[in-house]
Amino acid sequence: MYSAVLAAGLYFPVGPAAAACDRFTPFGEPISSNLLEDVGVAAAPDRIVICHTGQVVAFNPERNVSDWVAYRLRREDLLNQKVERKDRFRADLQVPEQHRVVHSDYTRTGYDRGHLAPAAAMRWSFDAMNDSFFMTNIAPQVGSGFNQHIWKSLERRMRQWACQRGVLYVVTGPLYERTPVERIAYDEDGDGKDDNGILVDVPTHFFKFAYDPHSVEAIAFILPNRKLKTRDLPLYLTSIDDIEARSRLEFLTGIWDGAERTVESHVQGALWRKPDDDVCRKLQ
């Protein structure tokens, strides 16, 4: 499967050796769903897959936003909080210059620079924290009510669940379900025109799911990119199957087919319970 993608020139692993990124996707790297069908690979987007210290990103140069980001949450990392957050949003030099999103592309757009792999999960390493601020790990998110509230709460809950369970493998990314797609641009002089030739697509929704390999279960969410009530988080529970259908991606292809069908079709009836471990329950 992967050899076919490489041969077609549609998969561009960049940075450290591919094996170094396997730790984030040991149960299968997300791939375009059409690659599993007899329709060839011509329709697959030219994603640029980049391995960073704390996450692997699949940057889509047509949208100038990553299609997915995968990261690992381990108890030992989460409890090893030796690095404080220091915002340093910057361009990812492993992206071709004509698609190299910069910090100012989001300035005065009304959208937050929303992390896909959260900085708060990267406090175990200076390099991991630093890498989480590459713009390939960022997407336009509504600020108040979304990035600063319900999304932040979901990220924190996943850290608490991972602390209690030992390890979770998380995949997150954008969805675009409105035509035409809204785009933001760098407009330094305020004349309403793009100043650097880079337009960034604004997602209508974001997905996030976590897979627990020990219990062989997952919890999945799709949230609209708008102001929401944090207490309504359970309303956005969904299945990985639903995320696959709406993102046109395939996940967890490396686990046994029977387990994959069961895990991906299941919708959790409620949020996973809060940790019994007092340290995990208080984890921020």
KOLNU-15131 format. One record per residue (C-alpha): x, y, z. Coordinates in Angstrom, 2 decimals. Example, Ala and Ser with C-alpha at 12.3 -4.5 7.8 and 13.67 -1.06 7.14 Angstrom:
! residues 2
<atom><c1>12.30</c1><c2>-4.50</c2><c3>7.80</c3></atom>
<atom><c1>13.67</c1><c2>-1.06</c2><c3>7.14</c3></atom>
! end
This chain:
! residues 284
<atom><c1>0.00</c1><c2>0.00</c2><c3>0.00</c3></atom>
<atom><c1>2.59</c1><c2>2.56</c2><c3>1.03</c3></atom>
<atom><c1>4.90</c1><c2>1.62</c2><c3>-1.84</c3></atom>
<atom><c1>2.08</c1><c2>2.47</c2><c3>-4.25</c3></atom>
<atom><c1>1.66</c1><c2>5.86</c2><c3>-2.63</c3></atom>
<atom><c1>5.36</c1><c2>6.58</c2><c3>-2.76</c3></atom>
<atom><c1>5.57</c1><c2>5.52</c2><c3>-6.38</c3></atom>
<atom><c1>2.77</c1><c2>7.89</c2><c3>-7.29</c3></atom>
<atom><c1>4.62</c1><c2>10.78</c2><c3>-5.68</c3></atom>
<atom><c1>1.73</c1><c2>11.55</c2><c3>-3.36</c3></atom>
<atom><c1>3.36</c1><c2>10.89</c2><c3>-0.02</c3></atom>
<atom><c1>6.26</c1><c2>13.02</c2><c3>1.11</c3></atom>
<atom><c1>7.88</c1><c2>11.92</c2><c3>4.38</c3></atom>
<atom><c1>10.13</c1><c2>14.72</c2><c3>5.61</c3></atom>
<atom><c1>12.46</c1><c2>15.13</c2><c3>8.57</c3></atom>
<atom><c1>13.67</c1><c2>12.25</c2><c3>10.77</c3></atom>
<atom><c1>13.48</c1><c2>8.66</c2><c3>9.57</c3></atom>
<atom><c1>9.96</c1><c2>7.33</c2><c3>9.11</c3></atom>
<atom><c1>10.53</c1><c2>4.82</c2><c3>11.90</c3></atom>
<atom><c1>10.88</c1><c2>7.71</c2><c3>14.34</c3></atom>
<atom><c1>7.32</c1><c2>8.77</c2><c3>13.60</c3></atom>
<atom><c1>5.89</c1><c2>5.27</c2><c3>13.95</c3></atom>
<atom><c1>5.67</c1><c2>5.82</c2><c3>17.70</c3></atom>
<atom><c1>2.75</c1><c2>8.19</c2><c3>17.05</c3></atom>
<atom><c1>0.91</c1><c2>5.89</c2><c3>14.60</c3></atom>
<atom><c1>1.85</c1><c2>2.30</c2><c3>15.56</c3></atom>
<atom><c1>-1.61</c1><c2>1.07</c2><c3>14.51</c3></atom>
<atom><c1>-1.50</c1><c2>2.55</c2><c3>11.03</c3></atom>
<atom><c1>-0.85</c1><c2>6.00</c2><c3>9.63</c3></atom>
<atom><c1>-4.01</c1><c2>7.71</c2><c3>8.32</c3></atom>
<atom><c1>-4.36</c1><c2>7.34</c2><c3>4.57</c3></atom>
<atom><c1>-6.83</c1><c2>8.61</c2><c3>1.98</c3></atom>
<atom><c1>-9.82</c1><c2>6.30</c2><c3>1.76</c3></atom>
<atom><c1>-9.68</c1><c2>6.22</c2><c3>-2.04</c3></atom>
<atom><c1>-6.34</c1><c2>4.42</c2><c3>-1.76</c3></atom>
<atom><c1>-8.27</c1><c2>1.43</c2><c3>-0.45</c3></atom>
<atom><c1>-10.54</c1><c2>1.39</c2><c3>-3.52</c3></atom>
<atom><c1>-9.95</c1><c2>0.48</c2><c3>-7.13</c3></atom>
<atom><c1>-9.95</c1><c2>4.05</c2><c3>-8.31</c3></atom>
<atom><c1>-6.21</c1><c2>4.61</c2><c3>-8.47</c3></atom>
<atom><c1>-4.29</c1><c2>7.17</c2><c3>-6.45</c3></atom>
<atom><c1>-4.58</c1><c2>10.21</c2><c3>-8.69</c3></atom>
<atom><c1>-7.19</c1><c2>11.88</c2><c3>-6.47</c3></atom>
<atom><c1>-5.11</c1><c2>11.66</c2><c3>-3.29</c3></atom>
<atom><c1>-3.94</c1><c2>15.07</c2><c3>-2.02</c3></atom>
<atom><c1>-0.22</c1><c2>15.78</c2><c3>-2.07</c3></atom>
<atom><c1>0.21</c1><c2>15.75</c2><c3>1.67</c3></atom>
<atom><c1>3.62</c1><c2>16.53</c2><c3>3.12</c3></atom>
<atom><c1>4.14</c1><c2>14.26</c2><c3>6.12</c3></atom>
<atom><c1>6.55</c1><c2>15.78</c2><c3>8.63</c3></atom>
<atom><c1>7.85</c1><c2>14.14</c2><c3>11.78</c3></atom>
<atom><c1>8.37</c1><c2>16.40</c2><c3>14.78</c3></atom>
<atom><c1>9.48</c1><c2>15.63</c2><c3>18.32</c3></atom>
<atom><c1>5.98</c1><c2>15.32</c2><c3>19.78</c3></atom>
<atom><c1>3.75</c1><c2>14.74</c2><c3>16.76</c3></atom>
<atom><c1>3.58</c1><c2>13.85</c2><c3>13.09</c3></atom>
<atom><c1>1.66</c1><c2>16.18</c2><c3>10.76</c3></atom>
<atom><c1>0.25</c1><c2>15.67</c2><c3>7.25</c3></atom>
<atom><c1>0.28</c1><c2>19.14</c2><c3>5.73</c3></atom>
<atom><c1>-2.05</c1><c2>19.82</c2><c3>2.80</c3></atom>
<atom><c1>-0.53</c1><c2>22.51</c2><c3>0.54</c3></atom>
<atom><c1>-3.87</c1><c2>23.01</c2><c3>-1.23</c3></atom>
<atom><c1>-5.45</c1><c2>24.18</c2><c3>2.03</c3></atom>
<atom><c1>-2.29</c1><c2>25.32</c2><c3>3.85</c3></atom>
<atom><c1>-3.55</c1><c2>23.40</c2><c3>6.89</c3></atom>
<atom><c1>-2.64</c1><c2>19.87</c2><c3>7.95</c3></atom>
<atom><c1>-5.22</c1><c2>17.20</c2><c3>7.10</c3></atom>
<atom><c1>-4.32</c1><c2>15.29</c2><c3>10.25</c3></atom>
<atom><c1>-1.94</c1><c2>15.38</c2><c3>13.18</c3></atom>
<atom><c1>-1.13</c1><c2>12.33</c2><c3>15.30</c3></atom>
<atom><c1>0.43</c1><c2>12.29</c2><c3>18.75</c3></atom>
<atom><c1>0.87</c1><c2>10.01</c2><c3>21.73</c3></atom>
<atom><c1>-0.21</c1><c2>10.68</c2><c3>25.30</c3></atom>
<atom><c1>1.71</c1><c2>8.63</c2><c3>27.89</c3></atom>
<atom><c1>1.34</c1><c2>8.78</c2><c3>31.65</c3></atom>
<atom><c1>5.10</c1><c2>9.13</c2><c3>32.19</c3></atom>
<atom><c1>5.30</c1><c2>12.08</c2><c3>29.80</c3></atom>
<atom><c1>2.24</c1><c2>13.81</c2><c3>31.23</c3></atom>
<atom><c1>3.57</c1><c2>13.60</c2><c3>34.77</c3></atom>
<atom><c1>7.00</c1><c2>14.85</c2><c3>33.67</c3></atom>
<atom><c1>5.99</c1><c2>18.49</c2><c3>33.28</c3></atom>
<atom><c1>9.40</c1><c2>20.12</c2><c3>33.24</c3></atom>
<atom><c1>8.79</c1><c2>22.70</c2><c3>30.49</c3></atom>
<atom><c1>6.53</c1><c2>25.75</c2><c3>30.68</c3></atom>
<atom><c1>4.55</c1><c2>26.90</c2><c3>27.67</c3></atom>
<atom><c1>6.22</c1><c2>29.63</c2><c3>25.68</c3></atom>
<atom><c1>4.32</c1><c2>30.78</c2><c3>22.60</c3></atom>
<atom><c1>6.60</c1><c2>30.83</c2><c3>19.56</c3></atom>
<atom><c1>4.42</c1><c2>30.39</c2><c3>16.50</c3></atom>
<atom><c1>6.59</c1><c2>30.14</c2><c3>13.41</c3></atom>
<atom><c1>6.81</c1><c2>28.80</c2><c3>9.88</c3></atom>
<atom><c1>7.73</c1><c2>25.17</c2><c3>9.33</c3></atom>
<atom><c1>10.81</c1><c2>25.27</c2><c3>7.12</c3></atom>
<atom><c1>10.14</c1><c2>21.71</c2><c3>5.93</c3></atom>
<atom><c1>7.22</c1><c2>23.05</c2><c3>3.87</c3></atom>
<atom><c1>7.94</c1><c2>24.55</c2><c3>0.41</c3></atom>
<atom><c1>8.26</c1><c2>28.31</c2><c3>0.66</c3></atom>
<atom><c1>5.18</c1><c2>29.04</c2><c3>-1.46</c3></atom>
<atom><c1>3.05</c1><c2>27.20</c2><c3>1.14</c3></atom>
<atom><c1>4.95</c1><c2>28.23</c2><c3>4.25</c3></atom>
<atom><c1>2.29</c1><c2>29.67</c2><c3>6.55</c3></atom>
<atom><c1>3.63</c1><c2>32.27</c2><c3>8.96</c3></atom>
<atom><c1>2.40</c1><c2>33.63</c2><c3>12.28</c3></atom>
<atom><c1>1.06</c1><c2>36.83</c2><c3>10.72</c3></atom>
<atom><c1>-1.20</c1><c2>34.97</c2><c3>8.27</c3></atom>
<atom><c1>-3.68</c1><c2>34.75</c2><c3>11.17</c3></atom>
<atom><c1>-3.23</c1><c2>38.31</c2><c3>12.42</c3></atom>
<atom><c1>-6.46</c1><c2>40.36</c2><c3>12.55</c3></atom>
<atom><c1>-8.45</c1><c2>37.55</c2><c3>10.90</c3></atom>
<atom><c1>-10.71</c1><c2>36.95</c2><c3>13.90</c3></atom>
<atom><c1>-9.43</c1><c2>33.38</c2><c3>14.31</c3></atom>
<atom><c1>-7.16</c1><c2>31.86</c2><c3>16.93</c3></atom>
<atom><c1>-4.04</c1><c2>29.95</c2><c3>16.02</c3></atom>
<atom><c1>-5.50</c1><c2>26.67</c2><c3>17.24</c3></atom>
<atom><c1>-3.22</c1><c2>23.78</c2><c3>18.12</c3></atom>
<atom><c1>-4.05</c1><c2>20.38</c2><c3>16.65</c3></atom>
<atom><c1>-1.58</c1><c2>18.58</c2><c3>18.93</c3></atom>
<atom><c1>-1.84</c1><c2>20.66</c2><c3>22.13</c3></atom>
<atom><c1>1.15</c1><c2>22.42</c2><c3>23.62</c3></atom>
<atom><c1>-0.02</c1><c2>21.34</c2><c3>27.09</c3></atom>
<atom><c1>0.69</c1><c2>17.72</c2><c3>26.13</c3></atom>
<atom><c1>4.30</c1><c2>18.55</c2><c3>25.24</c3></atom>
<atom><c1>5.63</c1><c2>19.73</c2><c3>28.60</c3></atom>
<atom><c1>7.86</c1><c2>16.66</c2><c3>28.88</c3></atom>
<atom><c1>10.39</c1><c2>18.05</c2><c3>26.39</c3></atom>
<atom><c1>11.67</c1><c2>21.45</c2><c3>25.33</c3></atom>
<atom><c1>11.89</c1><c2>20.29</c2><c3>21.72</c3></atom>
<atom><c1>8.38</c1><c2>18.82</c2><c3>21.79</c3></atom>
<atom><c1>6.97</c1><c2>22.06</c2><c3>23.21</c3></atom>
<atom><c1>8.93</c1><c2>24.13</c2><c3>20.69</c3></atom>
<atom><c1>7.83</c1><c2>21.96</c2><c3>17.74</c3></atom>
<atom><c1>4.17</c1><c2>22.22</c2><c3>18.73</c3></atom>
<atom><c1>4.25</c1><c2>25.88</c2><c3>17.64</c3></atom>
<atom><c1>5.14</c1><c2>25.14</c2><c3>14.02</c3></atom>
<atom><c1>2.32</c1><c2>26.48</c2><c3>11.85</c3></atom>
<atom><c1>1.85</c1><c2>23.00</c2><c3>10.37</c3></atom>
<atom><c1>0.35</c1><c2>22.09</c2><c3>13.77</c3></atom>
<atom><c1>-2.01</c1><c2>25.08</c2><c3>13.70</c3></atom>
<atom><c1>-5.46</c1><c2>25.67</c2><c3>12.16</c3></atom>
<atom><c1>-7.88</c1><c2>28.63</c2><c3>12.22</c3></atom>
<atom><c1>-10.22</c1><c2>28.16</c2><c3>15.17</c3></atom>
<atom><c1>-12.95</c1><c2>30.31</c2><c3>16.66</c3></atom>
<atom><c1>-11.46</c1><c2>31.63</c2><c3>19.89</c3></atom>
<atom><c1>-13.99</c1><c2>32.27</c2><c3>22.64</c3></atom>
<atom><c1>-16.29</c1><c2>29.31</c2><c3>23.08</c3></atom>
<atom><c1>-14.18</c1><c2>26.94</c2><c3>21.00</c3></atom>
<atom><c1>-10.36</c1><c2>26.99</c2><c3>21.10</c3></atom>
<atom><c1>-10.28</c1><c2>28.71</c2><c3>24.47</c3></atom>
<atom><c1>-13.07</c1><c2>26.64</c2><c3>26.00</c3></atom>
<atom><c1>-14.62</c1><c2>23.38</c2><c3>24.69</c3></atom>
<atom><c1>-11.57</c1><c2>22.36</c2><c3>22.62</c3></atom>
<atom><c1>-9.26</c1><c2>23.14</c2><c3>25.51</c3></atom>
<atom><c1>-11.50</c1><c2>21.10</c2><c3>27.82</c3></atom>
<atom><c1>-11.46</c1><c2>18.13</c2><c3>25.43</c3></atom>
<atom><c1>-7.67</c1><c2>18.25</c2><c3>25.22</c3></atom>
<atom><c1>-7.40</c1><c2>18.32</c2><c3>29.02</c3></atom>
<atom><c1>-9.80</c1><c2>15.39</c2><c3>29.41</c3></atom>
<atom><c1>-7.75</c1><c2>13.33</c2><c3>26.97</c3></atom>
<atom><c1>-4.62</c1><c2>14.01</c2><c3>29.01</c3></atom>
<atom><c1>-6.42</c1><c2>12.90</c2><c3>32.16</c3></atom>
<atom><c1>-7.74</c1><c2>9.75</c2><c3>30.48</c3></atom>
<atom><c1>-4.29</c1><c2>8.92</c2><c3>29.13</c3></atom>
<atom><c1>-2.76</c1><c2>9.43</c2><c3>32.56</c3></atom>
<atom><c1>-5.27</c1><c2>6.99</c2><c3>34.08</c3></atom>
<atom><c1>-5.10</c1><c2>4.44</c2><c3>31.24</c3></atom>
<atom><c1>-1.36</c1><c2>4.57</c2><c3>30.65</c3></atom>
<atom><c1>-1.30</c1><c2>5.57</c2><c3>26.98</c3></atom>
<atom><c1>-3.61</c1><c2>6.91</c2><c3>24.27</c3></atom>
<atom><c1>-2.91</c1><c2>7.46</c2><c3>20.59</c3></atom>
<atom><c1>-4.67</c1><c2>10.57</c2><c3>19.31</c3></atom>
<atom><c1>-5.46</c1><c2>11.75</c2><c3>15.80</c3></atom>
<atom><c1>-7.04</c1><c2>15.13</c2><c3>15.11</c3></atom>
<atom><c1>-7.76</c1><c2>17.26</c2><c3>12.08</c3></atom>
<atom><c1>-10.10</c1><c2>19.60</c2><c3>10.19</c3></atom>
<atom><c1>-13.23</c1><c2>19.07</c2><c3>8.11</c3></atom>
<atom><c1>-14.53</c1><c2>21.38</c2><c3>5.39</c3></atom>
<atom><c1>-18.27</c1><c2>21.01</c2><c3>4.89</c3></atom>
<atom><c1>-19.31</c1><c2>24.36</c2><c3>3.47</c3></atom>
<atom><c1>-18.93</c1><c2>25.68</c2><c3>-0.08</c3></atom>
<atom><c1>-17.23</c1><c2>27.94</c2><c3>-0.83</c3></atom>
<atom><c1>-14.58</c1><c2>27.35</c2><c3>1.81</c3></atom>
<atom><c1>-13.77</c1><c2>30.44</c2><c3>3.85</c3></atom>
<atom><c1>-10.16</c1><c2>31.53</c2><c3>3.54</c3></atom>
<atom><c1>-8.02</c1><c2>33.89</c2><c3>5.57</c3></atom>
<atom><c1>-5.12</c1><c2>35.95</c2><c3>4.27</c3></atom>
<atom><c1>-2.20</c1><c2>38.03</c2><c3>5.50</c3></atom>
<atom><c1>-3.20</c1><c2>41.65</c2><c3>5.03</c3></atom>
<atom><c1>-0.52</c1><c2>43.77</c2><c3>6.68</c3></atom>
<atom><c1>-1.56</c1><c2>47.08</c2><c3>5.14</c3></atom>
<atom><c1>-5.28</c1><c2>46.57</c2><c3>5.74</c3></atom>
<atom><c1>-6.34</c1><c2>47.05</c2><c3>2.12</c3></atom>
<atom><c1>-8.37</c1><c2>43.82</c2><c3>2.07</c3></atom>
<atom><c1>-5.91</c1><c2>42.05</c2><c3>-0.22</c3></atom>
<atom><c1>-3.58</c1><c2>39.14</c2><c3>0.45</c3></atom>
<atom><c1>0.01</c1><c2>40.34</c2><c3>0.88</c3></atom>
<atom><c1>2.05</c1><c2>37.14</c2><c3>0.66</c3></atom>
<atom><c1>0.18</c1><c2>34.80</c2><c3>-1.70</c3></atom>
<atom><c1>-0.75</c1><c2>32.28</c2><c3>1.00</c3></atom>
<atom><c1>-4.43</c1><c2>31.67</c2><c3>1.70</c3></atom>
<atom><c1>-5.42</c1><c2>29.46</c2><c3>4.65</c3></atom>
<atom><c1>-8.66</c1><c2>27.46</c2><c3>4.52</c3></atom>
<atom><c1>-10.94</c1><c2>27.74</c2><c3>7.56</c3></atom>
<atom><c1>-12.39</c1><c2>24.39</c2><c3>8.74</c3></atom>
<atom><c1>-16.08</c1><c2>24.13</c2><c3>9.50</c3></atom>
<atom><c1>-15.45</c1><c2>21.30</c2><c3>12.00</c3></atom>
<atom><c1>-12.63</c1><c2>19.55</c2><c3>13.81</c3></atom>
<atom><c1>-12.37</c1><c2>15.87</c2><c3>14.68</c3></atom>
<atom><c1>-10.38</c1><c2>14.21</c2><c3>17.42</c3></atom>
<atom><c1>-10.26</c1><c2>10.61</c2><c3>18.55</c3></atom>
<atom><c1>-8.17</c1><c2>8.66</c2><c3>21.03</c3></atom>
<atom><c1>-7.39</c1><c2>4.95</c2><c3>20.78</c3></atom>
<atom><c1>-6.60</c1><c2>2.89</c2><c3>23.89</c3></atom>
<atom><c1>-4.62</c1><c2>-0.18</c2><c3>22.74</c3></atom>
<atom><c1>-4.87</c1><c2>-1.89</c2><c3>26.13</c3></atom>
<atom><c1>-8.65</c1><c2>-1.92</c2><c3>26.34</c3></atom>
<atom><c1>-8.99</c1><c2>-1.90</c2><c3>22.51</c3></atom>
<atom><c1>-11.50</c1><c2>0.94</c2><c3>22.49</c3></atom>
<atom><c1>-11.70</c1><c2>4.49</c2><c3>21.27</c3></atom>
<atom><c1>-13.53</c1><c2>7.72</c2><c3>21.96</c3></atom>
<atom><c1>-14.23</c1><c2>10.10</c2><c3>19.09</c3></atom>
<atom><c1>-15.59</c1><c2>13.61</c2><c3>18.58</c3></atom>
<atom><c1>-16.57</c1><c2>15.98</c2><c3>15.78</c3></atom>
<atom><c1>-17.09</c1><c2>19.59</c2><c3>16.88</c3></atom>
<atom><c1>-18.29</c1><c2>22.48</c2><c3>14.70</c3></atom>
<atom><c1>-15.81</c1><c2>25.34</c2><c3>14.58</c3></atom>
<atom><c1>-18.00</c1><c2>27.87</c2><c3>16.34</c3></atom>
<atom><c1>-18.83</c1><c2>29.07</c2><c3>19.83</c3></atom>
<atom><c1>-20.14</c1><c2>26.11</c2><c3>21.86</c3></atom>
<atom><c1>-21.02</c1><c2>25.39</c2><c3>25.45</c3></atom>
<atom><c1>-18.28</c1><c2>23.37</c2><c3>27.12</c3></atom>
<atom><c1>-20.82</c1><c2>21.36</c2><c3>29.11</c3></atom>
<atom><c1>-22.28</c1><c2>20.12</c2><c3>25.81</c3></atom>
<atom><c1>-19.12</c1><c2>18.16</c2><c3>24.90</c3></atom>
<atom><c1>-20.95</c1><c2>14.77</c2><c3>25.18</c3></atom>
<atom><c1>-23.30</c1><c2>15.90</c2><c3>22.39</c3></atom>
<atom><c1>-20.39</c1><c2>15.72</c2><c3>19.95</c3></atom>
<atom><c1>-19.46</c1><c2>12.11</c2><c3>20.59</c3></atom>
<atom><c1>-19.33</c1><c2>10.14</c2><c3>17.37</c3></atom>
<atom><c1>-17.68</c1><c2>7.10</c2><c3>15.80</c3></atom>
<atom><c1>-14.38</c1><c2>6.79</c2><c3>13.95</c3></atom>
<atom><c1>-16.46</c1><c2>5.46</c2><c3>11.05</c3></atom>
<atom><c1>-18.24</c1><c2>8.83</c2><c3>10.91</c3></atom>
<atom><c1>-14.93</c1><c2>10.68</c2><c3>10.98</c3></atom>
<atom><c1>-13.64</c1><c2>8.47</c2><c3>8.16</c3></atom>
<atom><c1>-16.72</c1><c2>9.12</c2><c3>6.03</c3></atom>
<atom><c1>-16.52</c1><c2>12.88</c2><c3>6.50</c3></atom>
<atom><c1>-12.73</c1><c2>13.25</c2><c3>6.27</c3></atom>
<atom><c1>-12.19</c1><c2>10.65</c2><c3>3.51</c3></atom>
<atom><c1>-9.40</c1><c2>9.19</c2><c3>5.61</c3></atom>
<atom><c1>-8.88</c1><c2>5.68</c2><c3>6.92</c3></atom>
<atom><c1>-7.56</c1><c2>5.08</c2><c3>10.43</c3></atom>
<atom><c1>-6.25</c1><c2>2.16</c2><c3>12.50</c3></atom>
<atom><c1>-5.54</c1><c2>0.09</c2><c3>9.40</c3></atom>
<atom><c1>-2.81</c1><c2>-1.75</c2><c3>11.25</c3></atom>
<atom><c1>-5.03</c1><c2>-3.55</c2><c3>13.76</c3></atom>
<atom><c1>-6.91</c1><c2>-6.81</c2><c3>13.24</c3></atom>
<atom><c1>-9.90</c1><c2>-6.32</c2><c3>10.91</c3></atom>
<atom><c1>-12.46</c1><c2>-7.60</c2><c3>13.41</c3></atom>
<atom><c1>-11.18</c1><c2>-5.29</c2><c3>16.13</c3></atom>
<atom><c1>-10.99</c1><c2>-2.39</c2><c3>13.69</c3></atom>
<atom><c1>-14.64</c1><c2>-2.80</c2><c3>12.68</c3></atom>
<atom><c1>-15.76</c1><c2>-2.98</c2><c3>16.31</c3></atom>
<atom><c1>-13.65</c1><c2>-0.07</c2><c3>17.53</c3></atom>
<atom><c1>-14.45</c1><c2>2.23</c2><c3>14.62</c3></atom>
<atom><c1>-18.20</c1><c2>1.63</c2><c3>14.53</c3></atom>
<atom><c1>-18.80</c1><c2>2.15</c2><c3>18.25</c3></atom>
<atom><c1>-20.07</c1><c2>5.45</c2><c3>19.62</c3></atom>
<atom><c1>-19.36</c1><c2>5.91</c2><c3>23.31</c3></atom>
<atom><c1>-22.63</c1><c2>6.48</c2><c3>25.17</c3></atom>
<atom><c1>-21.01</c1><c2>9.02</c2><c3>27.46</c3></atom>
<atom><c1>-17.63</c1><c2>10.56</c2><c3>28.15</c3></atom>
<atom><c1>-15.11</c1><c2>8.19</c2><c3>29.66</c3></atom>
<atom><c1>-15.24</c1><c2>8.51</c2><c3>33.43</c3></atom>
<atom><c1>-12.90</c1><c2>10.80</c2><c3>35.30</c3></atom>
<atom><c1>-9.73</c1><c2>9.17</c2><c3>36.63</c3></atom>
<atom><c1>-9.71</c1><c2>7.50</c2><c3>40.03</c3></atom>
<atom><c1>-6.09</c1><c2>8.53</c2><c3>40.39</c3></atom>
<atom><c1>-6.10</c1><c2>11.91</c2><c3>42.13</c3></atom>
<atom><c1>-2.92</c1><c2>13.02</c2><c3>40.31</c3></atom>
<atom><c1>-4.48</c1><c2>12.24</c2><c3>36.94</c3></atom>
<atom><c1>-7.79</c1><c2>13.84</c2><c3>37.83</c3></atom>
<atom><c1>-6.08</c1><c2>17.14</c2><c3>38.64</c3></atom>
<atom><c1>-3.86</c1><c2>17.11</c2><c3>35.56</c3></atom>
<atom><c1>-4.18</c1><c2>20.30</c2><c3>33.54</c3></atom>
! end
